[in-house]
Each structure stands twice: as structure tokens, then as C-alpha cells.
Amino acid sequence: MNSFWNKYPDIQEELYKIIRIMKENVKCSQKTIETALLNLIDSGGKLLRPAFVLLSGRFGKYDSEKLCRLGAVIEMIHMATLIHDDIIDDADLRRGNITIQSKYGKNYAVFMGDFLFARCFNLLSDDISFENIRNVSKVVSRICIGEIEQFSSRYILNISVKNYLRRISAKTAALFSLSCYIGASESNCDERLCKQLARVGYNIGMAFQIIDDILDYRGDQSIVGKPVGNDLKQGIFTLPLIYALKMGNKKLISILSKKDYNDDDVFRIIELTKELKGIDKAKDLAKNYTKRAFDHIFKLPDNKSKFVFMDVAEKLLKREY
């Protein structure tokens, strides 16, 4: 497991339970699939989303067995979306490791992602409310729509900030928000508190994704775990570049109009984006969502989980970028 949770041994212990549940549920007769998914589980992800399920559950009547199972569902959904993302992006690395699509081929990767989705819904047993099962289904649909919107908007020079925010809301923030909501809801928290926690998750998710997109322009591959500039090569224009394009720079527009970028092109696009203050403006918006996240955390009832949320948000949202 990633060392992120070493400071919180009680959460870490529950996350180990979640890992065991996931490993048990990816076992199958097709050993290629089983081995690949076991390796992905062990690849060192932070397990943020299932941890948010657990933290939110501690504001109510905490049921370890139920919440660990829910945490496994949430993380397996996330893993499935990563596998499918890597197919679309033709990505070679994920979390610093060779991707499933690169190692086994795209056909196997599609089947593995679908297999994970199927296993997720097997884990949603009778003691989970029908409403929350429906909430999970809605978020999976939102993630798919976000992916489709991202794919259909590739190489579009006039993409708006609003369009970008709608996309990352669906692709990233929705699952963070659901993690917090469902953990509280299944722990019998009142609806007002559930929605407050959902807002915490949403704003952390928005800031987290914007920061990740900034790192695609400023990050170190050894830290980010995937090649920098990868989104650019796929024609995916994220917030720093969207802000830079608003300046109408002819050199930038000329390079981007090629739709086939070599390494020199990517370097020049990144340099122009910095010069045109696209990264600085993206950082300002990330700080805005970060402030909103902390504002919502401060309004939570005082307990240990509240202060863990504050500490975790501090580490996630004030990364070097």
C-alpha cells in the first residue's frame, strides 16, 4: 500500500481489509485477468476514495464490514475507469508501472475493465440501500459521459473553461463526492450532513484534478507516475492550455492546429502556456476549489475524521506544482 496513510493506522488497517476484499473479488478461472488485476491492486495507489468512504462513515454509526465493502466497490470502479482511460490514451505507464493495455493488449484491457465493473455490482449487497445503489449507477454513467465529452473535444481550440469544469466534475469530482456521501448515508447520518460531506468530496476532487492537469505541464514523471505532456499528445486540452489559448497567441494556435505533436512541439506548447500565464491562472482556480473544500470541512461536526480530512486535504491540495 502507498505510504500516504501511515500517519493514520486505524484507517490504514481498514484499507488493508479493502485490499483483501478487492483481491478476493478479482479471483477467476482466467488467470491472465486475475494476475493483471492483482498487480494493479498492488501498484501503490493512495486509495483516497475508499478512505473517504471510511472517514465519512465515522460521522455516524460506523459499520466496518459494510463500509469496507463499499470502499472496495468505489476503488474497483476507479480502477476500471483507469484501465479504460489507458486504452483510449494508449498510455504506457500508470502509477509508474506498465499499464494493462501496454502489457496485455487493448482487447484484454477492455475485458478486464468490464470484468471489474461487473464485480463491483456483485459487491453491492442487500444491506446497501436501493437509493445508494442507484447513486453508484448514476456516477458510473456520469464518468462515462465525462470520458465521451473529453474524447469528442480533442484538438478543439475554442474549448471553454466551463466545458472543462463540467468534464472534470463528471470524470473525477463525482466519484470523490459519492465516496463521502455514501459513507455517511450508509452510516445513518442525516441528509444535511451527507450533503455537506459530498460537497467536501466534490471540491477536493475538482482541486485534485486541476492540480493533476497542472502537473502535466510542470511535473516530474518520476513523481507523477506517467509521462508529462501525455494529455497534449492525445489532443486533450486541459485548464492551463485553455487559459493560454484565450490570449490568442498565433504561435501557440499554429502549433496546436497541426494535431500531430512531436516532442519539440510539446515542449514549445508547454513553454508558451507558461509564458501566457495559463499555469498561474489554473493554479488560482485550484486554490479557489481548495478554499471551498476547507470551508466545507470547517463546517463539519468536530470529531477525529474532521481533522483527518483537514490534514489529508492539506497534503493533496497543497502539493508542489
C-alpha positions, 0 to 999 in steps of 0.5 A: 500500500502507498505510504500516504496513510501511515500517519493514520493506522486505524484507517490504514488497517481498514484499507488493508481489509479493502485490499483483501476484499478487492483481491478476493473479488478479482479471483477467476478461472482466467488467470491472465485477468486475475494476475493483471488485476492483482498487480494493479491492486498492488501498484501503490495507489493512495486509495483516497476514495475508499478512505473517504468512504471510511472517514465519512462513515465515522460521522455516524454509526460506523459499520466496518464490514459494510463500509469496507465493502463499499470502499472496495466497490468505489476503488474497483470502479476507479480502477476500471475507469483507469484501465479504460482511460489507458486504452483510449490514451494508449498510455504506457505507464500508470502509477509508474508501472506498465499499464494493462493495455501496454502489457496485455493488449487493448482487447484484454484491457477492455475485458478486464475493465468490464470484468471489474465493473461487473464485480463491483455490482456483485459487491453491492449487497442487500444491506446497501440501500436501493437509493445508494445503489442507484447513486453508484449507477448514476456516477458510473454513467456520469464518468462515462459521459465525462470520458465521451465529452473529453474524447469528442473535444480533442484538438478543439481550440475554442474549448471553454473553461466551463466545458472543462469544469463540467468534464472534470466534475463528471470524470473525477469530482463525482466519484470523490463526492459519492465516496463521502456521501455514501459513507455517511448515508450508509452510516445513518447520518442525516441528509444535511450532513451527507450533503455537506460531506459530498460537497467536501468530496466534490471540491477536493476532487475538482482541486485534485484534478486541476492540480493533476492537469497542472502537473502535466505541464510542470511535473516530474514523471518520476513523481507523477507516475506517467509521462508529462505532456501525455494529455497534449499528445492525445489532443486533450486540452486541459485548464492551463492550455485553455487559459493560454489559448484565450490570449490568442497567441498565433504561435501557440494556435499554429502549433496546436492546429497541426494535431500531430505533436512531436516532442519539440512541439510539446515542449514549445506548447508547454513553454508558451502556456507558461509564458501566457500565464495559463499555469498561474491562472489554473493554479488560482482556480485550484486554490479557489476549489481548495478554499471551498473544500476547507470551508466545507470541512470547517463546517463539519461536526468536530470529531477525529475524521474532521481533522483527518480530512483537514490534514489529508486535504492539506497534503493533496491540495497543497502539493508542489506544482 
